[in-house]
Amino acid sequence: MGIPSVEHTTQPSIPDLYLLKYSLNQSSSSPISSINSIRISPDGKTFATCSSDTIIRIYDLTTGTLIAELLGHTKGVSDIVYSPINSNIIASCSDDLTIRLWSIKTKKCIKILRKHTYHITTIKFVSKGNILISGSADETITIWDITSGRILTTLAAHSDPVSSLCLTPDNSIIVSASYDGLMRLFDLETSQCLKTLTYNASHGTATASTTDVLNFPISNVEISPNGLYILSSSLDGLVRLWDYMSNKVIKTYQGINGQPVSEHFNCGAKFIIKTETPKIVSGSEKSGILLWDVQTKEIVYQFNNGNDAVLEVDTLDEGRILVSCSRDGIINVFELNKKYIKQDKIATEELNTRDGTPFEKNPSP
């Protein structure tokens, strides 16, 4: 099935939106070069990568200097996440069926969590840092108390591998995505499934029903800063913005000249609200890094230096700093051009509340 007919994009309109600070080639030190995830620490001092070579690497964000390598996993590492309350602590998950907690300062593993029966694909901390949530190719989500290492609950979440997780800003709802083409919303406290969302590709509509619907795998989900919208990336090559309370897809984004964003790889996406108008940034399979204006769906920026698929992006300070990692081991670190930084601090603060929204009340699809 081809890509649905949606309006074509134009060439990027703000080519100097981001300025490249530096690039690193991690593959020069590793025979297996694919970098699967990249994360910036909460204090903004370091960033971490995880790779198919089993190693977690910690870099100085300002200089790009490698400051630590964390060794212990026996198979490829799929995802990493810093503790939101302690930038010295990082968690990782792996194809070796373990989740590990590490001290960056000592370079030691301080705890190993085991429960999943197949590859662990994604992990997220709640904001207090005491609970970790993991998703796996065994189709389940597990919620952990990391202080004790105890399992709080396991959710039979999907009928295919869980690919991505995110949390609403108040940490009350888990959003999960899967290769079964579904997104599910779970109450963190009760573990109840509140809603199932899917996109009916044959009818071009979003629905809360899964009856007789053939879906493309969903590779990534992200919640908006105000908690009102979900961003999903699917392997039909499209990125969609959902008003999940009304079960509606309200915006659809596609690649350069209408090309797919990614049809074969899980390419992460984030919201950027440091600019005058909100943006979406995503990795892509063949076009490097893409940024869209949320409202107009226009591609406003592209960075493509001929790299392989860009598998993950992360941001600091609402998008002032942007980092990316690619399948061929390349890391890029960018800074938002100062002339495009939003000046109205009050408006920016409002975007981070549940009442404020970076989007129109009823934006057109």
C-alpha positions as CSV (number, residue, x, y, z in Angstrom):
1,M,0.0,0.0,0.0
2,G,1.4,3.4,-1.0
3,I,1.4,6.6,1.1
4,P,-2.0,8.2,1.4
5,S,-2.5,11.4,-0.6
6,V,-1.6,14.3,1.6
7,E,-0.4,17.7,0.6
8,H,3.3,17.8,-0.6
9,T,5.9,19.6,1.3
10,T,8.2,22.3,0.0
11,Q,12.0,22.6,0.4
12,P,13.0,23.7,3.9
13,S,12.2,27.4,4.5
14,I,14.6,28.1,7.4
15,P,17.9,26.5,6.4
16,D,19.8,28.3,9.2
17,L,17.3,27.3,12.0
18,Y,19.9,25.1,13.7
19,L,23.7,25.5,13.6
20,L,25.9,22.4,13.8
21,K,28.2,22.5,16.8
22,Y,30.1,19.3,16.1
23,S,29.9,15.8,14.8
24,L,31.4,12.6,16.1
25,N,32.0,9.2,14.4
26,Q,31.5,6.5,17.0
27,S,32.0,3.8,14.4
28,S,35.7,4.6,14.3
29,S,36.0,2.9,17.8
30,S,33.5,0.1,17.3
31,P,33.2,-2.7,14.7
32,I,29.4,-2.6,15.1
33,S,28.5,1.0,14.5
34,S,24.7,1.4,14.8
35,I,23.7,3.8,17.6
36,N,20.2,2.9,18.7
37,S,19.5,5.8,21.1
38,I,20.8,9.1,22.3
39,R,19.8,11.0,25.5
40,I,20.9,14.4,27.0
41,S,21.2,14.4,30.8
42,P,18.7,16.5,32.8
43,D,21.5,18.8,34.0
44,G,22.6,19.4,30.4
45,K,26.2,18.5,31.1
46,T,26.5,15.1,29.3
47,F,24.8,12.9,26.7
48,A,24.7,9.2,26.4
49,T,24.5,6.8,23.5
50,C,23.8,3.0,23.3
51,S,24.8,0.8,20.5
52,S,24.5,-2.7,19.0
53,D,28.1,-3.3,20.3
54,T,26.7,-3.6,23.9
55,I,28.5,-0.4,25.1
56,I,26.9,2.7,26.7
57,R,29.0,5.8,26.1
58,I,28.9,9.0,28.0
59,Y,30.1,12.3,26.4
60,D,30.6,15.8,27.5
61,L,27.9,17.8,25.8
62,T,29.9,21.0,25.4
63,T,33.1,19.4,24.0
64,G,32.0,16.0,22.7
65,T,34.8,14.4,24.8
66,L,34.2,10.7,25.7
67,I,34.2,10.6,29.5
68,A,32.9,7.0,30.3
69,E,32.1,3.6,28.8
70,L,29.6,1.4,30.7
71,L,30.3,-2.3,30.1
72,G,28.1,-5.2,31.2
73,H,25.4,-5.9,28.7
74,T,26.1,-9.1,26.6
75,K,23.9,-8.1,23.6
76,G,22.9,-5.0,21.8
77,V,21.5,-2.1,23.9
78,S,18.2,-0.8,22.6
79,D,17.4,2.2,24.8
80,I,18.8,4.4,27.6
81,V,17.3,7.0,29.9
82,Y,18.8,9.3,32.6
83,S,17.2,9.5,36.0
84,P,15.2,12.7,36.0
85,I,16.5,13.5,39.5
86,N,20.1,12.4,39.3
87,S,22.2,12.9,36.1
88,N,24.8,10.5,37.5
89,I,22.3,7.6,37.2
90,I,21.3,6.1,33.9
91,A,19.2,3.1,33.0
92,S,19.6,0.8,29.9
93,C,17.7,-2.1,28.3
94,S,19.1,-4.8,26.1
95,D,18.5,-7.7,23.9
96,D,20.1,-9.7,26.7
97,L,16.7,-9.5,28.5
98,T,18.1,-7.2,31.3
99,I,17.6,-3.7,32.5
100,R,20.6,-2.2,34.2
101,L,21.0,0.8,36.4
102,W,24.4,2.5,36.3
103,S,26.5,5.0,38.2
104,I,28.2,7.2,35.6
105,K,30.7,8.4,38.2
106,T,31.9,5.0,39.1
107,K,31.2,3.4,35.7
108,K,29.6,0.5,37.6
109,C,26.3,-1.3,37.2
110,I,24.4,-0.8,40.5
111,K,21.3,-2.9,39.8
112,I,20.0,-5.5,37.3
113,L,16.3,-6.0,36.7
114,R,15.0,-9.2,35.1
115,K,11.5,-10.2,34.0
116,H,10.9,-9.8,30.3
117,T,11.2,-13.0,28.2
118,Y,12.2,-11.3,24.9
119,H,14.2,-8.3,23.8
120,I,13.5,-5.1,25.9
121,T,12.9,-2.3,23.5
122,T,12.1,0.9,25.4
123,I,12.3,2.3,29.0
124,K,11.0,5.5,30.7
125,F,11.4,7.0,34.2
126,V,8.5,8.7,35.9
127,S,9.5,12.2,36.9
128,K,10.2,11.4,40.6
129,G,12.8,8.9,39.5
130,N,11.5,6.1,41.7
131,I,9.6,4.1,39.1
132,L,10.8,2.8,35.7
133,I,8.6,1.5,32.9
134,S,9.8,-1.0,30.3
135,G,8.4,-2.3,27.1
136,S,9.4,-5.4,25.3
137,A,9.1,-7.6,22.3
138,D,7.4,-10.0,24.6
139,E,4.4,-7.7,24.1
140,T,4.2,-6.6,27.7
141,I,4.9,-3.5,29.8
142,T,6.5,-3.9,33.2
143,I,6.4,-1.2,35.9
144,W,9.3,-1.4,38.4
145,D,10.1,0.1,41.8
146,I,13.8,0.7,41.2
147,T,14.7,1.2,44.8
148,S,13.8,-2.3,45.7
149,G,14.0,-3.8,42.2
150,R,10.4,-5.1,42.8
151,I,7.9,-5.5,40.0
152,L,4.8,-3.4,40.7
153,T,2.8,-4.7,37.8
154,T,3.0,-6.3,34.4
155,L,0.6,-5.3,31.6
156,A,-0.4,-7.6,28.8
157,A,-0.3,-4.6,26.5
158,H,-0.2,-5.6,22.9
159,S,-0.2,-8.4,20.4
160,D,3.1,-7.5,18.8
161,P,6.3,-6.0,20.2
162,V,6.1,-2.8,22.2
163,S,8.1,-0.2,20.3
164,S,7.8,3.0,22.3
165,L,6.6,4.5,25.6
166,C,5.9,8.0,26.9
167,L,4.2,9.5,29.9
168,T,1.8,12.5,30.2
169,P,3.5,15.5,32.0
170,D,1.6,14.7,35.2
171,N,2.8,11.1,35.0
172,S,-0.7,9.8,35.4
173,I,-1.0,8.0,32.0
174,I,1.4,5.7,30.1
175,V,1.1,5.8,26.3
176,S,2.4,2.7,24.6
177,A,3.0,2.0,20.9
178,S,3.4,-1.3,19.1
179,Y,4.1,-3.1,15.9
180,D,0.4,-4.2,16.1
181,G,-0.4,-0.7,14.9
182,L,-2.1,0.3,18.2
183,M,-1.5,3.0,20.8
184,R,-2.8,2.3,24.2
185,L,-3.3,4.6,27.2
186,F,-2.9,3.1,30.7
187,D,-3.6,4.6,34.1
188,L,-0.3,4.4,35.9
189,E,-1.8,3.9,39.3
190,T,-4.6,1.4,38.5
191,S,-3.0,-0.2,35.4
192,Q,-6.4,0.1,33.6
193,C,-6.4,0.5,29.9
194,L,-8.2,3.8,29.4
195,K,-8.2,3.9,25.6
196,T,-6.9,2.2,22.5
197,L,-6.1,4.3,19.4
198,T,-5.5,3.2,15.9
199,Y,-5.4,4.7,12.5
200,N,-7.6,3.1,9.9
201,A,-5.4,3.3,6.8
202,S,-8.1,2.0,4.5
203,H,-10.5,4.8,5.4
204,G,-8.0,7.5,6.4
205,T,-9.6,8.0,9.8
206,A,-8.6,7.6,13.4
207,T,-10.6,5.4,15.7
208,A,-10.8,4.0,19.1
209,S,-12.0,0.6,17.7
210,T,-9.7,-2.1,16.6
211,T,-12.3,-4.1,14.7
212,D,-11.3,-5.2,11.1
213,V,-8.5,-2.6,10.9
214,L,-5.2,-3.3,9.2
215,N,-2.5,-1.1,10.7
216,F,1.0,-0.1,10.0
217,P,3.4,-0.7,12.9
218,I,3.9,2.4,15.1
219,S,7.5,2.9,15.8
220,N,7.5,6.0,18.1
221,V,5.2,8.0,20.4
222,E,5.8,11.3,22.1
223,I,3.4,13.4,24.2
224,S,3.1,17.2,23.7
225,P,4.5,19.5,26.5
226,N,0.9,20.3,27.6
227,G,-0.2,16.7,27.6
228,L,-3.0,17.2,25.2
229,Y,-1.6,15.7,22.0
230,I,0.3,12.6,20.9
231,L,2.8,12.4,18.1
232,S,3.1,9.0,16.4
233,S,5.6,7.8,13.8
234,S,4.5,4.8,11.7
235,L,6.2,2.6,9.2
236,D,3.8,3.8,6.5
237,G,6.3,6.7,6.4
238,L,4.1,9.3,8.1
239,V,4.1,11.2,11.3
240,R,0.8,12.0,12.9
241,L,-0.5,14.4,15.5
242,W,-3.4,13.1,17.6
243,D,-6.0,14.8,19.7
244,Y,-6.3,11.6,21.7
245,M,-9.2,12.7,23.8
246,S,-11.4,12.9,20.7
247,N,-9.7,10.0,18.9
248,K,-8.7,12.2,16.0
249,V,-5.6,12.6,13.8
250,I,-5.5,16.4,13.4
251,K,-2.2,16.8,11.4
252,T,-0.2,14.5,9.1
253,Y,3.4,15.2,8.3
254,Q,5.5,13.6,5.5
255,G,9.0,13.8,4.2
256,I,10.8,15.9,1.5
257,N,8.7,16.2,-1.6
258,G,6.1,13.8,-0.2
259,Q,8.6,11.0,0.4
260,P,8.2,8.7,3.4
261,V,9.9,9.7,6.6
262,S,10.8,6.1,7.5
263,E,9.3,2.7,6.3
264,H,11.9,0.4,7.8
265,F,13.4,1.9,11.0
266,N,12.2,3.3,14.3
267,C,13.0,7.0,13.9
268,G,12.4,9.0,17.1
269,A,10.6,12.4,17.1
270,K,10.3,15.3,19.6
271,F,8.4,18.5,20.1
272,I,10.3,21.8,20.0
273,I,8.7,24.9,21.7
274,K,11.8,27.2,22.0
275,T,10.9,28.8,18.7
276,E,8.2,31.4,18.0
277,T,5.9,28.7,16.6
278,P,6.1,25.0,17.8
279,K,8.0,22.6,15.7
280,I,8.4,18.8,15.4
281,V,11.8,17.2,14.8
282,S,12.3,13.7,13.6
283,G,15.0,11.4,12.3
284,S,14.3,9.8,9.0
285,E,15.4,6.9,6.8
286,K,17.0,8.7,3.9
287,S,16.6,12.5,4.5
288,G,18.5,13.1,7.7
289,I,16.9,15.3,10.3
290,L,13.6,16.9,9.4
291,L,11.7,19.7,11.2
292,W,8.1,20.7,10.5
293,D,6.1,23.7,11.6
294,V,3.3,22.1,13.7
295,Q,0.5,24.2,12.2
296,T,1.4,24.5,8.6
297,K,3.0,21.1,8.2
298,E,5.8,22.8,6.2
299,I,9.3,21.3,6.4
300,V,11.3,24.3,7.7
301,Y,14.7,22.7,8.3
302,Q,16.6,19.7,7.1
303,F,20.1,18.4,8.0
304,N,21.3,15.7,5.7
305,N,25.1,15.1,5.3
306,G,24.6,11.7,3.5
307,N,24.4,9.7,6.7
308,D,22.5,6.4,7.1
309,A,19.0,6.5,8.8
310,V,18.8,8.9,11.8
311,L,17.4,6.6,14.5
312,E,16.9,9.0,17.4
313,V,16.9,12.7,18.3
314,D,16.8,14.3,21.7
315,T,16.5,17.9,22.9
316,L,17.5,20.1,25.8
317,D,15.9,23.3,27.0
318,E,12.7,23.0,24.9
319,G,14.8,22.5,21.7
320,R,17.7,25.0,22.2
321,I,20.1,22.0,21.9
322,L,19.4,19.1,19.5
323,V,21.3,15.9,19.3
324,S,21.0,13.0,16.8
325,C,22.4,9.6,16.2
326,S,22.4,7.5,13.1
327,R,22.7,3.9,12.0
328,D,26.2,4.4,10.7
329,G,27.5,5.6,14.0
330,I,27.4,9.4,13.4
331,I,26.5,11.8,16.3
332,N,25.5,15.4,15.5
333,V,25.1,18.2,18.1
334,F,23.2,21.4,17.1
335,E,22.3,24.7,18.7
336,L,19.2,26.7,17.8
337,N,20.1,29.8,16.0
338,K,19.6,32.6,18.5
339,K,17.6,34.8,16.1
340,Y,14.8,32.2,16.1
341,I,14.5,31.7,19.9
342,K,11.1,32.7,21.3
343,Q,11.5,35.9,23.4
344,D,8.2,35.7,25.3
345,K,9.1,33.7,28.4
346,I,5.6,33.9,29.8
347,A,4.1,32.3,26.7
348,T,6.7,29.5,26.8
349,E,5.8,28.8,30.4
350,E,2.2,28.6,29.5
351,L,3.0,25.9,26.9
352,N,4.1,23.6,29.7
353,T,0.8,23.8,31.6
354,R,-2.1,21.6,30.8
355,D,-4.3,24.7,30.1
356,G,-1.8,26.3,27.6
357,T,-1.5,24.8,24.2
358,P,1.1,25.2,21.4
359,F,-1.6,24.3,18.9
360,E,-4.9,25.7,17.7
361,K,-8.1,24.5,19.4
362,N,-9.4,23.0,16.2
363,P,-6.5,22.7,13.8
364,S,-7.2,21.4,10.3
365,P,-5.8,18.0,9.3
